[in-house]
Amino acid sequence: MENGKTIEPSGLAQIKFDGDSPFELFQSWRKDAINTDLVLPDALTFATCNGDGKVTARTVRLRRIEPDGFVIMTDRRSRKARDLAEVPSGAMVFLWCYVDDEGRTVNRQVRVEGEVLELQPEQYQDLYDAEPLFCKIRSHICQQGKALTGNEHKRHHDEVYGPCNNEGLELPMPPHFVAYKLVANIMDFYYAYDELIGDRLLFVLDPDTKKWKYNHVYA
């Protein structure tokens, strides 16, 4: 108590890391998020930019982590695919907010920036094969952003679903199904919990040595 006022607790959160790669820290944080009650710990915001400098963002799902980047899937006819054809770079944001085993309200965010590469079909065939049936049907009947009518959509769905359900027909990967990998050159980690002031750890990939350099920065 000071001058009749209650002093609220304060302090600094701190990111502890002594590894070489930000992917080590990302995997650790992702594992913590998966072990909570989050419904979609692999959800992320993916931002792209077209040739006119117009930025758009949407929520997608992380499909695979590779040693140098993050893989997502989409429709080659989508807006994000058109953006990437003009400007092959992007940014991702992962946000994990949850209550941990100690009862603390944890807030973790990871921002990633870098070049975006279109993968070859043989590099993501396994991802398509692992999709549930409704996702494969969606890939065949849905063209992202195209106008439709309810009747048309249902008719197209039933035409594809019927043979799959009644005859066990396997749906091959359509040519417009595509995967991209964001090859990270910047990764920015933010961490805070309860009323503590957050900490940030900024990793930047040295283009010459291909090694990561990092520093704590103000949140």
C-alpha positions as CSV (number, residue, x, y, z in Angstrom):
1,M,0.0,0.0,0.0
2,E,1.4,3.4,-1.0
3,N,-0.4,6.7,-0.4
4,G,-3.6,4.7,0.1
5,K,-3.3,3.0,-3.3
6,T,-2.7,-0.7,-3.9
7,I,0.5,-1.4,-5.8
8,E,-0.2,-3.9,-8.6
9,P,2.4,-6.5,-9.2
10,S,4.7,-6.0,-12.2
11,G,7.7,-7.7,-13.7
12,L,9.4,-8.8,-16.9
13,A,8.8,-12.0,-18.8
14,Q,11.9,-13.5,-20.3
15,I,12.5,-15.8,-23.2
16,K,15.3,-18.3,-22.3
17,F,17.1,-19.8,-25.3
18,D,20.6,-21.0,-25.9
19,G,20.3,-22.9,-29.2
20,D,21.4,-22.1,-32.7
21,S,18.2,-22.0,-34.7
22,P,14.8,-20.3,-34.1
23,F,13.2,-23.5,-35.4
24,E,14.2,-25.2,-32.1
25,L,12.4,-22.5,-30.1
26,F,9.4,-22.7,-32.5
27,Q,9.1,-26.4,-32.1
28,S,9.2,-26.1,-28.3
29,W,6.5,-23.4,-28.2
30,R,4.3,-25.3,-30.7
31,K,4.6,-28.5,-28.6
32,D,3.5,-26.5,-25.5
33,A,0.5,-25.1,-27.5
34,I,-0.5,-28.6,-28.8
35,N,-0.5,-29.9,-25.2
36,T,-3.1,-27.3,-24.1
37,D,-6.8,-27.2,-25.0
38,L,-6.3,-25.0,-28.1
39,V,-8.6,-26.3,-30.9
40,L,-6.2,-25.3,-33.8
41,P,-2.7,-24.8,-32.6
42,D,-1.5,-24.9,-36.2
43,A,-3.7,-22.0,-37.4
44,L,-1.7,-19.0,-38.7
45,T,-2.3,-15.7,-40.4
46,F,-0.6,-15.6,-43.8
47,A,-0.1,-12.2,-45.5
48,T,0.8,-11.7,-49.2
49,C,1.2,-8.6,-51.4
50,N,0.4,-8.2,-55.1
51,G,2.4,-6.2,-57.7
52,D,0.5,-3.0,-56.9
53,G,1.5,-3.2,-53.2
54,K,-1.9,-4.2,-51.9
55,V,-1.6,-6.5,-48.9
56,T,-4.1,-9.2,-48.0
57,A,-4.1,-11.7,-45.1
58,R,-6.1,-14.8,-44.3
59,T,-6.0,-17.7,-41.8
60,V,-4.6,-21.0,-43.0
61,R,-3.2,-24.1,-41.5
62,L,0.4,-25.1,-41.1
63,R,0.8,-28.5,-42.9
64,R,4.5,-29.2,-42.3
65,I,7.6,-27.8,-40.8
66,E,10.9,-28.2,-42.7
67,P,14.4,-27.3,-41.6
68,D,14.2,-24.0,-43.4
69,G,10.5,-23.1,-43.5
70,F,6.8,-23.6,-43.2
71,V,4.5,-25.4,-45.7
72,I,0.9,-24.5,-46.4
73,M,-1.6,-25.7,-49.0
74,T,-4.1,-23.8,-51.1
75,D,-5.9,-23.5,-54.5
76,R,-3.6,-22.4,-57.3
77,R,-6.5,-20.2,-58.5
78,S,-6.8,-18.4,-55.2
79,R,-5.9,-14.8,-54.6
80,K,-2.9,-15.7,-52.4
81,A,-1.6,-17.8,-55.3
82,R,-2.0,-14.9,-57.7
83,D,-0.2,-12.6,-55.2
84,L,2.7,-15.0,-54.9
85,A,3.0,-15.2,-58.7
86,E,3.6,-11.5,-58.7
87,V,5.5,-11.1,-55.4
88,P,7.0,-14.4,-54.1
89,S,7.4,-13.4,-50.5
90,G,5.1,-13.4,-47.5
91,A,4.7,-13.2,-43.7
92,M,3.1,-15.6,-41.2
93,V,1.9,-14.9,-37.6
94,F,1.2,-17.7,-35.1
95,L,-0.6,-16.7,-31.9
96,W,-1.0,-19.0,-28.9
97,C,-2.9,-17.8,-25.9
98,Y,-3.7,-20.3,-23.2
99,V,-3.6,-21.0,-19.4
100,D,-0.6,-23.2,-18.6
101,D,-0.2,-25.9,-15.8
102,E,0.8,-23.2,-13.3
103,G,-2.4,-21.2,-13.9
104,R,-0.7,-18.4,-15.8
105,T,-2.3,-16.8,-18.8
106,V,0.4,-17.3,-21.5
107,N,0.6,-15.1,-24.6
108,R,3.0,-16.3,-27.3
109,Q,3.4,-14.9,-30.8
110,V,5.8,-15.9,-33.6
111,R,6.2,-13.7,-36.7
112,V,7.9,-15.2,-39.7
113,E,9.0,-13.4,-42.9
114,G,10.7,-14.7,-46.1
115,E,10.6,-15.9,-49.6
116,V,7.8,-18.2,-50.6
117,L,8.5,-21.1,-53.0
118,E,6.0,-23.1,-54.9
119,L,6.7,-26.8,-54.3
120,Q,6.6,-29.5,-56.9
121,P,3.6,-32.0,-56.7
122,E,5.8,-34.9,-55.6
123,Q,6.9,-32.8,-52.6
124,Y,3.3,-32.5,-51.3
125,Q,1.5,-35.6,-52.7
126,D,1.7,-37.1,-49.2
127,L,-0.1,-34.0,-47.7
128,Y,-3.0,-34.4,-50.2
129,D,-3.2,-38.2,-49.6
130,A,-3.5,-37.6,-45.8
131,E,-6.5,-35.2,-46.3
132,P,-9.9,-36.4,-45.1
133,L,-12.5,-37.1,-47.8
134,F,-14.4,-33.8,-47.3
135,C,-11.2,-31.8,-47.9
136,K,-10.4,-33.8,-51.1
137,I,-14.0,-33.1,-52.3
138,R,-13.6,-29.4,-51.5
139,S,-10.4,-29.4,-53.5
140,H,-12.2,-30.8,-56.5
141,I,-15.4,-28.7,-56.4
142,C,-14.4,-25.4,-54.9
143,Q,-12.7,-22.5,-56.7
144,Q,-11.7,-20.0,-54.1
145,G,-13.4,-16.6,-54.5
146,K,-15.7,-17.7,-57.5
147,A,-19.4,-16.8,-57.2
148,L,-21.8,-19.7,-57.0
149,T,-25.4,-20.6,-56.2
150,G,-26.4,-23.0,-53.5
151,N,-28.1,-25.4,-55.9
152,E,-25.0,-25.5,-58.2
153,H,-22.7,-26.1,-55.2
154,K,-24.8,-29.0,-53.8
155,R,-25.2,-30.6,-57.2
156,H,-21.5,-30.6,-57.9
157,H,-20.8,-31.9,-54.4
158,D,-23.3,-34.8,-54.8
159,E,-21.8,-35.7,-58.2
160,V,-18.4,-36.2,-56.6
161,Y,-19.4,-37.5,-53.2
162,G,-21.8,-40.2,-54.5
163,P,-19.1,-42.4,-56.3
164,C,-16.7,-41.9,-53.4
165,N,-19.3,-43.0,-50.8
166,N,-21.0,-45.8,-52.8
167,E,-18.2,-47.1,-55.0
168,G,-15.1,-46.3,-52.9
169,L,-13.7,-44.0,-55.7
170,E,-10.4,-42.4,-54.9
171,L,-10.1,-38.8,-55.8
172,P,-6.7,-38.0,-57.4
173,M,-4.9,-34.7,-56.5
174,P,-6.3,-32.0,-58.8
175,P,-3.8,-29.9,-60.8
176,H,-4.9,-26.7,-59.0
177,F,-4.0,-28.2,-55.6
178,V,-0.7,-26.6,-54.6
179,A,1.6,-26.2,-51.7
180,Y,4.0,-23.4,-50.8
181,K,6.9,-23.1,-48.4
182,L,7.8,-19.8,-46.7
183,V,11.6,-20.0,-46.4
184,A,12.2,-18.0,-43.2
185,N,14.9,-15.2,-43.0
186,I,13.3,-13.4,-40.0
187,M,11.6,-15.0,-37.0
188,D,10.3,-12.8,-34.2
189,F,9.2,-14.4,-30.9
190,Y,7.1,-12.6,-28.3
191,Y,6.3,-13.9,-24.9
192,A,4.4,-12.6,-21.9
193,Y,2.2,-14.0,-19.2
194,D,-0.3,-12.5,-16.7
195,E,0.6,-8.9,-16.0
196,L,4.3,-9.1,-16.8
197,I,5.8,-7.0,-19.6
198,G,6.5,-9.1,-22.6
199,D,9.9,-10.1,-24.1
200,R,10.9,-10.4,-27.7
201,L,13.6,-12.4,-29.3
202,L,14.4,-11.4,-32.9
203,F,16.2,-13.8,-35.2
204,V,17.7,-12.7,-38.5
205,L,19.3,-15.0,-41.0
206,D,22.7,-13.9,-42.2
207,P,22.6,-14.1,-46.0
208,D,26.3,-14.8,-46.3
209,T,26.9,-17.3,-43.6
210,K,23.4,-18.8,-43.5
211,K,23.6,-18.6,-39.7
212,W,21.0,-17.1,-37.4
213,K,21.8,-14.1,-35.3
214,Y,19.5,-13.0,-32.5
215,N,18.9,-10.3,-29.9
216,H,16.3,-9.5,-27.3
217,V,14.4,-6.3,-28.4
218,Y,11.8,-4.2,-26.7
219,A,8.2,-5.5,-27.0
